[in-house]
Amino acid sequence: MDGQPCIRRLPITVREVYENLAFRGATEESVLQKYPGLEPEDLAAVHVYIQAEIKSRTHDEHTGRPILPKDQLKHGGFYKGRCRSATVCR
């Protein structure tokens, strides 16, 4: 699957299942019906995998800027984001 992480050697990527659940508003039951080879435990594993992937990032994949943990942010500091509006730490 082009180097994408798959679920139990099925031709189903973790990303497509996560996108269905998180961004398209699909329920777990509808995802299980859409992909008949999946089991409920697979959906829990998808959530765990994605959380670990997000927590392990050190730099933004689009801008290359470092991702700072909350304890390193300074009150009143100016942090530029991806969009036109910037963020001030509070």
Secondary structure, DSSP 4 states (H G I P E B T S, - for coil): -TT--BSTTSS-BHHHHHHHHHTS---HHHHHHHSTT--HHHHHHHHHHHHHHHHT--B-TTT-PBPPPGGG--TT-EE--SSSS-EE--
